[in-house]
Amino acid sequence: MSTSLAWDERYASGDFQFGEAPNRYLEGLRPWIAPGMRALALGDGEGRNGVWLAQQGLVVTALDWSAIGMAKAARLAEARGVTLATVVADAAAWDYPPGGFDLVAWIYLHLPPADRAAAAAGALRSLAPGGLLALECFTPAQQGRRSGGPKDPALLWSRSLVEDLFGELEVLELLEGTVHLDEGPRHQGTAEVVRALLRRG
């Protein structure tokens, strides 16, 4: 089974696998965002982050390779009374619009190294001057914990990986450490993550 089909199967269960509320780190960045900003929610699954950004008045594109996830995102946006553009695509192969976004939200998108590098290059290309990239992903210290994350260590992130892939951006915040996740049935409990807020000059 391909990975996208595996996620389709998970999202088809009816419940929101990571809840309907936004990622807490992204939510905490509210002072940095403003109505009218153009945002891209990468790997947005069932739409919890994209919909929240739309509720803040942003013009949002949510991208995920699961058609079922994006259909749920569209329904969530409709239920919340906001507009959300949904794109079913591989983040590593999508045609990122140059300078098309003022914010890229990279929340728990874990890809194999080559795909990760391709998606990162696309995200960089799509960031407008002054644009922000917000990231939260699991680190190798997460291995063995039951609070979520990929089993393949090659998919995990680190502070140094953020620096390598996004080195051309200004670092506003870059932290590794322990957080408590309460995001639907798949993200529950103590977790080890890297969080980054970066800005294009």
Protein Blocks (a to p, Z undefined) as FASTA:
>chain_A
ZZklmmmmmmmnopafkojbdcfklmmmmmmpcehiacddehklnommmmmmmmnopacd
dddfbfklmmmmmmmmmmnopacddddddfklpccdehkafbdcdehiacdfklmmmmmm
mmmmmpcghiacddddddfklgopanbcjfblklpccfklmmmmmmmpccfbdcdddddd
dehjklgcjddddddddddZZ
